[in-house]
Amino acid sequence: MKDVLTSPAVSDFLTNMVAGDLNLVTGLLWLVLATALSMIGGAIGGMILAGKDIGYAFSAMLGALFAPAGAVPAILLGLAILTLLQNY
């Protein structure tokens, strides 16, 4: 594990993440993390809204399925705006 964390590629990646630099790899990581969080939030929201009516498992599955449909375009738009603002 020590060799992985001290390798130059991982060190550069972590430096870019901490500094807030947006490149292809950091953008994809932020997209994956935000999508996972939106799926968790959608599942919780689906369970709260429709858990008693259609069952907690089914409502969590539907919430996790449809939450990224609204979140991913907003995430991509936000990353694009941040990339454009970074140039000024």
N, CA, C and O atoms as a MOPAC input file, in Angstrom:
PM7 MOZYME 1SCF
protein

 N      0.82500 1    -1.18100 1     0.00000 1
 C      0.00000 1     0.00000 1     0.00000 1
 C      0.87100 1     1.24700 1     0.00000 1
 O      0.52700 1     2.25900 1    -0.61100 1
 N      1.99200 1     1.16500 1     0.68600 1
 C      2.87400 1     2.31900 1     0.75100 1
 C      3.44000 1     2.65000 1    -0.63500 1
 O      3.61300 1     3.81800 1    -0.98200 1
 N      3.72600 1     1.60800 1    -1.41800 1
 C      4.26500 1     1.83400 1    -2.75900 1
 C      3.23200 1     2.48200 1    -3.67200 1
 O      3.58600 1     3.28500 1    -4.53400 1
 N      1.96500 1     2.14400 1    -3.49200 1
 C      0.91600 1     2.72800 1    -4.32900 1
 C      0.76800 1     4.21200 1    -4.02700 1
 O      0.66500 1     5.02800 1    -4.94300 1
 N      0.75700 1     4.56100 1    -2.74900 1
 C      0.56200 1     5.96200 1    -2.37500 1
 C      1.76500 1     6.83300 1    -2.68500 1
 O      1.61700 1     8.04500 1    -2.84200 1
 N      2.94100 1     6.25300 1    -2.77600 1
 C      4.13200 1     7.05400 1    -3.04900 1
 C      4.52100 1     7.06000 1    -4.52400 1
 O      5.52200 1     7.67800 1    -4.88600 1
 N      3.76500 1     6.39600 1    -5.37400 1
 C      4.09900 1     6.41100 1    -6.80100 1
 C      3.83300 1     7.80600 1    -7.37100 1
 O      2.93400 1     8.50000 1    -6.89500 1
 N      4.59000 1     8.22100 1    -8.37000 1
 C      4.42700 1     9.57500 1    -8.92700 1
 C      3.05400 1     9.81200 1    -9.55200 1
 O      2.52700 1    10.92100 1    -9.46200 1
 N      2.46600 1     8.80300 1   -10.18000 1
 C      1.16100 1     8.98700 1   -10.82100 1
 C      0.07200 1     9.25100 1    -9.78400 1
 O     -0.75400 1    10.14600 1    -9.96100 1
 N      0.07200 1     8.47800 1    -8.71200 1
 C     -0.92900 1     8.66500 1    -7.65800 1
 C     -0.67700 1     9.97100 1    -6.92700 1
 O     -1.62400 1    10.66200 1    -6.55300 1
 N      0.57200 1    10.31400 1    -6.72000 1
 C      0.90600 1    11.56800 1    -6.05600 1
 C      0.43700 1    12.76600 1    -6.87700 1
 O     -0.10900 1    13.72100 1    -6.32500 1
 N      0.64700 1    12.72200 1    -8.18900 1
 C      0.17600 1    13.80800 1    -9.05000 1
 C     -1.34800 1    13.88500 1    -9.06400 1
 O     -1.92300 1    14.97300 1    -9.04500 1
 N     -1.99500 1    12.72300 1    -9.09600 1
 C     -3.45900 1    12.70000 1    -9.09100 1
 C     -4.01800 1    13.30300 1    -7.80500 1
 O     -4.93400 1    14.12300 1    -7.85400 1
 N     -3.48100 1    12.90700 1    -6.66800 1
 C     -3.95400 1    13.44900 1    -5.39500 1
 C     -3.66100 1    14.93600 1    -5.27800 1
 O     -4.45700 1    15.67900 1    -4.70400 1
 N     -2.53300 1    15.38100 1    -5.81200 1
 C     -2.21500 1    16.80300 1    -5.80500 1
 C     -3.22300 1    17.57900 1    -6.64300 1
 O     -3.67200 1    18.65100 1    -6.23500 1
 N     -3.58700 1    17.04600 1    -7.82100 1
 C     -4.58400 1    17.70100 1    -8.65700 1
 C     -5.94200 1    17.74500 1    -7.98000 1
 O     -6.65800 1    18.73900 1    -8.10000 1
 N     -6.30900 1    16.68700 1    -7.27100 1
 C     -7.60300 1    16.66600 1    -6.59100 1
 C     -7.64600 1    17.69100 1    -5.46000 1
 O     -8.64600 1    18.38800 1    -5.29300 1
 N     -6.57700 1    17.78400 1    -4.69300 1
 C     -6.55000 1    18.70800 1    -3.56800 1
 C     -6.47700 1    20.15400 1    -4.05500 1
 O     -7.09800 1    21.04100 1    -3.46900 1
 N     -5.72700 1    20.39000 1    -5.11500 1
 C     -5.57400 1    21.75000 1    -5.62900 1
 C     -6.80500 1    22.23100 1    -6.37800 1
 O     -6.96000 1    23.43100 1    -6.60100 1
 N     -7.68000 1    21.31800 1    -6.76900 1
 C     -8.88300 1    21.70700 1    -7.48200 1
 C     -8.69100 1    21.81800 1    -8.97500 1
 O     -9.53800 1    22.38800 1    -9.66300 1
 N     -7.59700 1    21.28700 1    -9.49700 1
 C     -7.38100 1    21.31000 1   -10.94100 1
 C     -8.34700 1    20.33900 1   -11.60800 1
 O     -8.51700 1    19.20400 1   -11.16300 1
 N     -8.97500 1    20.80700 1   -12.68200 1
 C     -9.89300 1    19.95100 1   -13.41800 1
 C     -9.23900 1    19.47900 1   -14.69700 1
 O     -8.91700 1    20.27800 1   -15.57600 1
 N     -9.04700 1    18.19100 1   -14.79300 1
 C     -8.61900 1    17.58500 1   -16.04600 1
 C     -9.53200 1    16.38900 1   -16.29400 1
 O    -10.50700 1    16.19900 1   -15.56600 1
 N     -9.23900 1    15.60100 1   -17.28300 1
 C    -10.13400 1    14.50500 1   -17.65200 1
 C    -10.30000 1    13.49000 1   -16.52500 1
 O    -11.41400 1    13.03900 1   -16.25800 1
 N     -9.22000 1    13.13400 1   -15.87400 1
 C     -9.28200 1    12.09700 1   -14.83800 1
 C    -10.00800 1    12.60700 1   -13.59700 1
 O    -10.85500 1    11.90400 1   -13.04500 1
 N     -9.68800 1    13.81100 1   -13.15800 1
 C    -10.36900 1    14.34300 1   -11.96700 1
 C    -11.83500 1    14.61400 1   -12.25500 1
 O    -12.68000 1    14.42000 1   -11.38100 1
 N    -12.15200 1    15.06000 1   -13.46400 1
 C    -13.54600 1    15.27900 1   -13.83100 1
 C    -14.34600 1    13.98900 1   -13.82200 1
 O    -15.48300 1    13.96000 1   -13.35300 1
 N    -13.75200 1    12.92200 1   -14.34000 1
 C    -14.44000 1    11.62400 1   -14.32800 1
 C    -14.62100 1    11.10200 1   -12.90400 1
 O    -15.65000 1    10.50600 1   -12.58400 1
 N    -13.62400 1    11.32500 1   -12.05500 1
 C    -13.76700 1    10.88400 1   -10.66800 1
 C    -14.88000 1    11.65200 1    -9.97300 1
 O    -15.69200 1    11.06000 1    -9.26300 1
 N    -14.92500 1    12.97200 1   -10.17200 1
 C    -15.99500 1    13.76300 1    -9.57400 1
 C    -17.35900 1    13.33700 1   -10.11100 1
 O    -18.34000 1    13.32400 1    -9.36800 1
 N    -17.42800 1    12.98800 1   -11.39400 1
 C    -18.68500 1    12.52600 1   -11.97800 1
 C    -19.13700 1    11.21300 1   -11.33800 1
 O    -20.31500 1    11.05100 1   -11.01900 1
 N    -18.22000 1    10.29200 1   -11.15400 1
 C    -18.55700 1     9.00600 1   -10.54200 1
 C    -18.97900 1     9.18600 1    -9.08300 1
 O    -19.95600 1     8.58100 1    -8.64000 1
 N    -18.25100 1    10.01200 1    -8.34000 1
 C    -18.60300 1    10.23900 1    -6.93300 1
 C    -19.96400 1    10.91800 1    -6.80300 1
 O    -20.77200 1    10.53200 1    -5.95700 1
 N    -20.22200 1    11.91900 1    -7.62700 1
 C    -21.50600 1    12.61400 1    -7.55400 1
 C    -22.65600 1    11.71500 1    -7.98700 1
 O    -23.74800 1    11.79900 1    -7.42500 1
 N    -22.43000 1    10.86100 1    -8.97200 1
 C    -23.47200 1     9.93500 1    -9.39900 1
 C    -23.78500 1     8.93200 1    -8.29600 1
 O    -24.95200 1     8.62500 1    -8.05300 1
 N    -22.77100 1     8.42700 1    -7.63500 1
 C    -22.99400 1     7.48500 1    -6.53500 1
 C    -23.76300 1     8.15200 1    -5.39600 1
 O    -24.67100 1     7.55000 1    -4.82300 1
 N    -23.40400 1     9.38700 1    -5.07000 1
 C    -24.12100 1    10.09000 1    -4.00500 1
 C    -25.56100 1    10.39200 1    -4.40500 1
 O    -26.45700 1    10.33200 1    -3.56300 1
 N    -25.79800 1    10.71400 1    -5.67600 1
 C    -27.17300 1    10.96000 1    -6.11100 1
 C    -27.98700 1     9.68100 1    -6.08800 1
 O    -29.18500 1     9.72400 1    -5.80800 1
 N    -27.36900 1     8.54400 1    -6.37500 1
 C    -28.08400 1     7.26800 1    -6.29000 1
 C    -28.47100 1     6.95000 1    -4.85400 1
 O    -29.57200 1     6.46600 1    -4.59100 1
 N    -27.57000 1     7.22100 1    -3.93700 1
 C    -27.88400 1     6.98200 1    -2.51600 1
 C    -29.00100 1     7.91500 1    -2.06400 1
 O    -29.93300 1     7.49100 1    -1.38100 1
 N    -28.90500 1     9.18400 1    -2.44600 1
 C    -29.95500 1    10.14000 1    -2.08600 1
 C    -31.29000 1     9.80300 1    -2.72400 1
 O    -32.33400 1     9.95000 1    -2.08900 1
 N    -31.27000 1     9.34900 1    -3.98400 1
 C    -32.50800 1     8.95300 1    -4.64800 1
 C    -33.14700 1     7.74500 1    -3.99600 1
 O    -34.37000 1     7.66700 1    -3.88100 1
 N    -32.32700 1     6.80900 1    -3.57000 1
 C    -32.86500 1     5.62400 1    -2.88900 1
 C    -33.50600 1     6.00500 1    -1.56200 1
 O    -34.57700 1     5.50300 1    -1.22100 1
 N    -32.86500 1     6.87600 1    -0.82600 1
 C    -33.43300 1     7.31900 1     0.45500 1
 C    -34.71700 1     8.10500 1     0.21900 1
 O    -35.71400 1     7.90900 1     0.91500 1
 N    -34.68300 1     9.00500 1    -0.78100 1
 C    -35.88400 1     9.77500 1    -1.09000 1
 C    -37.02800 1     8.91100 1    -1.56900 1
 O    -38.17900 1     9.15000 1    -1.20400 1
 N    -36.73200 1     7.90900 1    -2.38200 1
 C    -37.78100 1     6.99500 1    -2.83100 1
 C    -38.38100 1     6.20800 1    -1.69100 1
 O    -39.58700 1     5.96600 1    -1.66800 1
 N    -37.55800 1     5.80900 1    -0.74800 1
 C    -38.07500 1     5.07500 1     0.40400 1
 C    -38.95500 1     5.96000 1     1.27400 1
 O    -39.96400 1     5.50300 1     1.81000 1
 N    -38.57700 1     7.21200 1     1.41100 1
 C    -39.38300 1     8.12800 1     2.23500 1
 C    -40.71100 1     8.43900 1     1.55100 1
 O    -41.76200 1     8.45100 1     2.19200 1
 N    -40.65400 1     8.69100 1     0.23600 1
 C    -41.86400 1     9.11000 1    -0.46800 1
 C    -42.84200 1     7.97100 1    -0.72800 1
 O    -44.04300 1     8.13500 1    -0.51600 1
 N    -42.35900 1     6.83800 1    -1.17700 1
 C    -43.27700 1     5.78900 1    -1.62400 1
 C    -43.03300 1     4.44300 1    -0.95900 1
 O    -43.49600 1     3.41700 1    -1.45900 1
 N    -42.32700 1     4.42800 1     0.14000 1
 C    -41.98500 1     3.16300 1     0.77600 1
 C    -43.18400 1     2.36300 1     1.23400 1
 O    -43.22300 1     1.14700 1     1.04900 1
 N    -44.15800 1     3.02000 1     1.82700 1
 C    -45.32300 1     2.29500 1     2.33400 1
 C    -46.25300 1     1.85600 1     1.20600 1
 O    -46.94800 1     0.84900 1     1.33000 1
 N    -46.26600 1     2.60500 1     0.11200 1
 C    -47.20800 1     2.31200 1    -0.96700 1
 C    -46.75500 1     1.15400 1    -1.84800 1
 O    -47.53800 1     0.24200 1    -2.11600 1
 N    -45.51300 1     1.17500 1    -2.29900 1
 C    -45.06000 1     0.14500 1    -3.24800 1
 C    -43.95800 1    -0.74000 1    -2.68000 1
 O    -43.41700 1    -1.58200 1    -3.39500 1
 N    -43.62900 1    -0.56900 1    -1.45200 1
 C    -42.59300 1    -1.38600 1    -0.82400 1
 C    -41.27300 1    -0.64100 1    -0.78700 1
 O    -40.92300 1     0.08600 1    -1.71700 1
 N    -40.56100 1    -0.83000 1     0.28300 1
 C    -39.31700 1    -0.08200 1     0.48400 1
 C    -38.22600 1    -0.47200 1    -0.50500 1
 O    -37.49700 1     0.39500 1    -0.98700 1
 N    -38.10300 1    -1.73600 1    -0.81200 1
 C    -37.04300 1    -2.17300 1    -1.72500 1
 C    -37.29500 1    -1.67000 1    -3.14000 1
 O    -36.37400 1    -1.19600 1    -3.80400 1
 N    -38.53600 1    -1.77000 1    -3.60300 1
 C    -38.86200 1    -1.32100 1    -4.96000 1
 C    -38.74200 1     0.18900 1    -5.08100 1
 O    -38.24400 1     0.68800 1    -6.09000 1
 N    -39.18900 1     0.92300 1    -4.07200 1
 C    -39.09500 1     2.37900 1    -4.12900 1
 C    -37.63200 1     2.83600 1    -4.04900 1
 O    -37.26800 1     3.83400 1    -4.67100 1
 N    -36.80500 1     2.13100 1    -3.30600 1
 C    -35.38000 1     2.47100 1    -3.25500 1
 C    -34.71100 1     2.20300 1    -4.59700 1
 O    -33.85500 1     2.97000 1    -5.03700 1
 N    -35.10800 1     1.10600 1    -5.24600 1
 C    -34.53600 1     0.78900 1    -6.55700 1
 C    -34.94200 1     1.83500 1    -7.58900 1
 O    -34.10600 1     2.27600 1    -8.37800 1
 N    -36.19200 1     2.23100 1    -7.59600 1
 C    -36.64000 1     3.24900 1    -8.54300 1
 C    -35.99700 1     4.60000 1    -8.26200 1
 O    -35.62500 1     5.31500 1    -9.19300 1
 N    -35.86500 1     4.95300 1    -6.99900 1
 C    -35.21900 1     6.22000 1    -6.65100 1
 C    -33.75900 1     6.25200 1    -7.06300 1
 O    -33.27000 1     7.27000 1    -7.55300 1
 N    -33.06100 1     5.14100 1    -6.86700 1
 C    -31.65200 1     5.07700 1    -7.26500 1
 C    -31.50300 1     5.05200 1    -8.78100 1
 O    -30.48000 1     5.48600 1    -9.31000 1
 N    -32.51200 1     4.54900 1    -9.48200 1
 C    -32.45900 1     4.50500 1   -10.93800 1
 C    -32.70200 1     5.87400 1   -11.55500 1
 O    -32.01300 1     6.26000 1   -12.50000 1
 N    -33.67500 1     6.61100 1   -11.03100 1
 C    -34.05200 1     7.87100 1   -11.65300 1
 C    -33.31500 1     9.08500 1   -11.11600 1
 O    -33.34900 1    10.13400 1   -11.76000 1
 N    -32.66300 1     9.00300 1    -9.99100 1
 C    -31.94900 1    10.16100 1    -9.43800 1
 C    -30.79300 1    10.62000 1   -10.32900 1
 O    -30.64900 1    11.82500 1   -10.53800 1
 N    -29.96900 1     9.72300 1   -10.86200 1
 C    -28.88700 1    10.19200 1   -11.73200 1
 C    -29.37800 1    10.79400 1   -13.04700 1
 O    -28.63300 1    11.52600 1   -13.69900 1
 N    -30.61200 1    10.50300 1   -13.44900 1
 C    -31.13200 1    11.08200 1   -14.68700 1
 C    -31.21100 1    12.60000 1   -14.60000 1
 O    -31.06400 1    13.28400 1   -15.61400 1
 N    -31.43500 1    13.12200 1   -13.43900 1
 C    -31.45100 1    14.56900 1   -13.25500 1
 C    -30.12800 1    15.11800 1   -12.77000 1
 O    -29.80800 1    16.28000 1   -13.01900 1
 N    -29.35700 1    14.29700 1   -12.08000 1
 C    -28.11800 1    14.78900 1   -11.47900 1
 C    -26.95100 1    14.81300 1   -12.45400 1
 O    -26.14900 1    15.74600 1   -12.41600 1
 N    -26.83100 1    13.82900 1   -13.31500 1
 C    -25.67500 1    13.74500 1   -14.21200 1
 C    -25.59900 1    14.93000 1   -15.17700 1
 O    -24.51200 1    15.48400 1   -15.34500 1
 N    -26.70500 1    15.35300 1   -15.82500 1
 C    -26.58600 1    16.54800 1   -16.67500 1
 C    -26.18500 1    17.80300 1   -15.90100 1
 O    -25.41700 1    18.62600 1   -16.40000 1
 N    -26.70200 1    17.94400 1   -14.69200 1
 C    -26.33200 1    19.10300 1   -13.88800 1
 C    -24.85800 1    19.04300 1   -13.48000 1
 O    -24.18600 1    20.07400 1   -13.43100 1
 N    -24.36300 1    17.86000 1   -13.19200 1
 C    -22.95100 1    17.69400 1   -12.82600 1
 C    -22.05800 1    18.03100 1   -14.01100 1
 O    -21.06300 1    18.74100 1   -13.86200 1
 N    -22.41100 1    17.52300 1   -15.18700 1
 C    -21.61000 1    17.80600 1   -16.38300 1
 C    -21.63300 1    19.29400 1   -16.72400 1
 O    -20.60800 1    19.86000 1   -17.10300 1
 N    -22.78900 1    19.92400 1   -16.59200 1
 C    -22.87700 1    21.36600 1   -16.84200 1
 C    -22.03000 1    22.14500 1   -15.84600 1
 O    -21.34000 1    23.09300 1   -16.22200 1
 N    -22.07800 1    21.75200 1   -14.58800 1
 C    -21.26200 1    22.42100 1   -13.57500 1
 C    -19.77400 1    22.25200 1   -13.81800 1
 O    -19.01200 1    23.20500 1   -13.65900 1
 N    -19.34800 1    21.05500 1   -14.20000 1
 C    -17.92800 1    20.83500 1   -14.49600 1
 C    -17.49500 1    21.62700 1   -15.72400 1
 O    -16.37500 1    22.13500 1   -15.77600 1
 N    -18.38200 1    21.73200 1   -16.71400 1
 C    -18.04500 1    22.52600 1   -17.90800 1
 C    -17.91600 1    24.00700 1   -17.56800 1
 O    -17.01000 1    24.68100 1   -18.05700 1
 N    -18.81300 1    24.51000 1   -16.73900 1
 C    -18.72800 1    25.91700 1   -16.33100 1
 C    -17.47100 1    26.16400 1   -15.51300 1
 O    -16.80600 1    27.18300 1   -15.69700 1
 N    -17.13400 1    25.24000 1   -14.60600 1
 C    -15.91300 1    25.40900 1   -13.82000 1
 C    -14.66800 1    25.37900 1   -14.70300 1
 O    -13.70800 1    26.10500 1   -14.44500 1
 N    -14.67900 1    24.54700 1   -15.73800 1
 C    -13.55300 1    24.48900 1   -16.65400 1
 C    -13.42200 1    25.79400 1   -17.42400 1
 O    -12.31400 1    26.29600 1   -17.61400 1
 N    -14.54600 1    26.34600 1   -17.86600 1
 C    -14.50200 1    27.62000 1   -18.59100 1
 C    -14.06800 1    28.76100 1   -17.67900 1
 O    -13.30000 1    29.62800 1   -18.09600 1
 N    -14.55000 1    28.77200 1   -16.44200 1
 C    -14.16400 1    29.83900 1   -15.51600 1
 C    -12.71200 1    29.72700 1   -15.06700 1
 O    -12.09500 1    30.72100 1   -14.68400 1
 N    -12.18300 1    28.53900 1   -15.11600 1
 C    -10.79100 1    28.33700 1   -14.71400 1
 C     -9.83900 1    29.00100 1   -15.70200 1
 O     -8.72100 1    29.36000 1   -15.33400 1
 N    -10.26800 1    29.17000 1   -16.95600 1
 C     -9.41600 1    29.78300 1   -17.96700 1
 C     -9.34500 1    31.30000 1   -17.83100 1
 O     -8.45900 1    31.91600 1   -18.42300 1
 N    -10.24200 1    31.92300 1   -17.07400 1
 C    -10.24000 1    33.38700 1   -16.93800 1
 C     -9.61900 1    33.84200 1   -15.66100 1
 O     -9.54400 1    35.04400 1   -15.40400 1

